[in-house]
Amino acid sequence: MNPTIRPMTMEDLDAIVALEKRIFTEPWSKNSFAAELVGKKYSFPLVMELDEKIVAYAVVWHFFDELHIANIAVHPDYRRMGLGKKFMEYILEKFGDAEFAFLEVRPSNTAAVKLYQSFGFKVLSTRKHYYHDGEDALVMVKDLRK
Ligand SMILES: CC(C)(COP(=O)(O)OP(=O)(O)OC[C@H]1O[C@@H](n2cnc3c(N)ncnc32)[C@H](O)[C@@H]1OP(=O)(O)O)[C@@H](O)C(=O)NCCC(=O)NCCS
């Protein structure tokens, strides 16, 4: 399996928003994704393709010495095949000149928490009732200087 990763484009948005709605209880809107594609110097929206089909996507913010993984998801039919791991490896390599990588995750999201832990992310703090349904968010950080 040899997925490719490229910048997200406006033409990708219908497919991505359909996936986003399927995957998340608080999905980003099409406008939110579109806003990432225009004029934000620090935003890097990416898609991963396999045989020209979008199988994963991510939005990465890179400002100053910080990296924020604002969104990352793998198509439900393509999970547990190592694609999430490949995507994280790519992101951390491409933006490896940053000093710290941050992200937020639901403590109940075992798959994501385990993925991040496997890359050395540690829980920095908890944001109480961060999500609309009242669940807290874990703020996780990885020191990229090590
Ligand atoms: C989290 C997510 C991106 C993982 O993608 P994936 O392609 O299935 O992950 P991989 O196959 O690359 O797995 C890499 C590692 O992550 C962990 N992991 C992934 N899915 C897991 C699961 N269901 N249960 C436990 N650990 C899991 C494991 O440590 C795994 O390594 P292993 O296979 O050697 O055990 C995917 O489940 C997803 O898109 N979830 C919905 C969206 C989401 O929650 N995004 C994160 C928001 S913060």
The ligand as an SDF file (V2000), in Angstrom:
LIG
                    3D

 48 50  0  0  0  0  0  0  0  0999 V2000
   -7.3700    7.9270   15.1120 C   0  0  0  0  0  0  0  0  0  0  0  0
   -7.2650    7.4730   13.6410 C   0  0  0  0  0  0  0  0  0  0  0  0
   -6.7940    8.6730   12.8060 C   0  0  0  0  0  0  0  0  0  0  0  0
   -6.2530    6.3280   13.5460 C   0  0  0  0  0  0  0  0  0  0  0  0
   -6.0570    6.0190   12.1730 O   0  0  0  0  0  0  0  0  0  0  0  0
   -5.6980    4.5340   11.6660 P   0  0  0  0  0  0  0  0  0  0  0  0
   -5.2390    4.6630   10.2640 O   0  0  0  0  0  0  0  0  0  0  0  0
   -6.8100    3.6180   11.9330 O   0  0  0  0  0  0  0  0  0  0  0  0
   -4.4660    4.1890   12.6320 O   0  0  0  0  0  0  0  0  0  0  0  0
   -3.2620    3.1830   12.3030 P   0  0  0  0  0  0  0  0  0  0  0  0
   -3.7720    1.9720   11.6230 O   0  0  0  0  0  0  0  0  0  0  0  0
   -2.1800    3.9310   11.6210 O   0  0  0  0  0  0  0  0  0  0  0  0
   -2.7960    2.7840   13.7660 O   0  0  0  0  0  0  0  0  0  0  0  0
   -1.6280    3.3370   14.3650 C   0  0  0  0  0  0  0  0  0  0  0  0
   -1.6820    3.1260   15.8690 C   0  0  0  0  0  0  0  0  0  0  0  0
   -2.7600    3.8600   16.4350 O   0  0  0  0  0  0  0  0  0  0  0  0
   -3.3650    3.1180   17.5060 C   0  0  0  0  0  0  0  0  0  0  0  0
   -4.7410    2.7480   17.1480 N   0  0  0  0  0  0  0  0  0  0  0  0
   -5.3720    3.0200   15.9710 C   0  0  0  0  0  0  0  0  0  0  0  0
   -6.6380    2.5950   16.0190 N   0  0  0  0  0  0  0  0  0  0  0  0
   -6.8140    2.0320   17.2410 C   0  0  0  0  0  0  0  0  0  0  0  0
   -7.9180    1.4310   17.8870 C   0  0  0  0  0  0  0  0  0  0  0  0
   -9.1210    1.3090   17.2760 N   0  0  0  0  0  0  0  0  0  0  0  0
   -7.7630    0.9940   19.1560 N   0  0  0  0  0  0  0  0  0  0  0  0
   -6.5780    1.1130   19.7930 C   0  0  0  0  0  0  0  0  0  0  0  0
   -5.4730    1.6800   19.2230 N   0  0  0  0  0  0  0  0  0  0  0  0
   -5.6040    2.1300   17.9620 C   0  0  0  0  0  0  0  0  0  0  0  0
   -2.4950    1.9010   17.6840 C   0  0  0  0  0  0  0  0  0  0  0  0
   -1.4580    2.2540   18.5810 O   0  0  0  0  0  0  0  0  0  0  0  0
   -1.9640    1.7000   16.2770 C   0  0  0  0  0  0  0  0  0  0  0  0
   -0.7830    0.9570   16.2420 O   0  0  0  0  0  0  0  0  0  0  0  0
   -0.9020   -0.6600   16.0710 P   0  0  0  0  0  0  0  0  0  0  0  0
   -1.7790   -0.8950   14.8800 O   0  0  0  0  0  0  0  0  0  0  0  0
    0.5240   -1.0480   15.8730 O   0  0  0  0  0  0  0  0  0  0  0  0
   -1.5370   -1.1430   17.3430 O   0  0  0  0  0  0  0  0  0  0  0  0
   -8.6320    6.9270   13.1250 C   0  0  0  0  0  0  0  0  0  0  0  0
   -9.1400    5.9980   14.0560 O   0  0  0  0  0  0  0  0  0  0  0  0
   -9.6820    7.9900   12.8900 C   0  0  0  0  0  0  0  0  0  0  0  0
   -9.7220    8.6070   11.8300 O   0  0  0  0  0  0  0  0  0  0  0  0
  -10.5650    8.2040   13.8760 N   0  0  0  0  0  0  0  0  0  0  0  0
  -11.6760    9.1510   13.7220 C   0  0  0  0  0  0  0  0  0  0  0  0
  -11.1900   10.5600   13.6240 C   0  0  0  0  0  0  0  0  0  0  0  0
  -10.4570   10.9630   14.8690 C   0  0  0  0  0  0  0  0  0  0  0  0
  -10.8070   10.5850   15.9750 O   0  0  0  0  0  0  0  0  0  0  0  0
   -9.4200   11.7860   14.6780 N   0  0  0  0  0  0  0  0  0  0  0  0
   -8.6200   12.2970   15.7740 C   0  0  0  0  0  0  0  0  0  0  0  0
   -9.2990   13.4400   16.4130 C   0  0  0  0  0  0  0  0  0  0  0  0
   -8.3190   14.0970   17.7530 S   0  0  0  0  0  0  0  0  0  0  0  0
  1  2  1  0
  2  3  1  0
  2  4  1  0
  2 36  1  0
  4  5  1  0
  5  6  1  0
  6  7  2  0
  6  8  1  0
  6  9  1  0
  9 10  1  0
 10 11  2  0
 10 12  1  0
 10 13  1  0
 13 14  1  0
 14 15  1  0
 15 16  1  0
 15 30  1  0
 16 17  1  0
 17 18  1  0
 17 28  1  0
 18 19  1  0
 18 27  1  0
 19 20  2  0
 20 21  1  0
 21 22  1  0
 21 27  2  0
 22 23  1  0
 22 24  2  0
 24 25  1  0
 25 26  2  0
 26 27  1  0
 28 29  1  0
 28 30  1  0
 30 31  1  0
 31 32  1  0
 32 33  2  0
 32 34  1  0
 32 35  1  0
 36 37  1  0
 36 38  1  0
 38 39  2  0
 38 40  1  0
 40 41  1  0
 41 42  1  0
 42 43  1  0
 43 44  2  0
 43 45  1  0
 45 46  1  0
 46 47  1  0
 47 48  1  0
M  END
$$$$
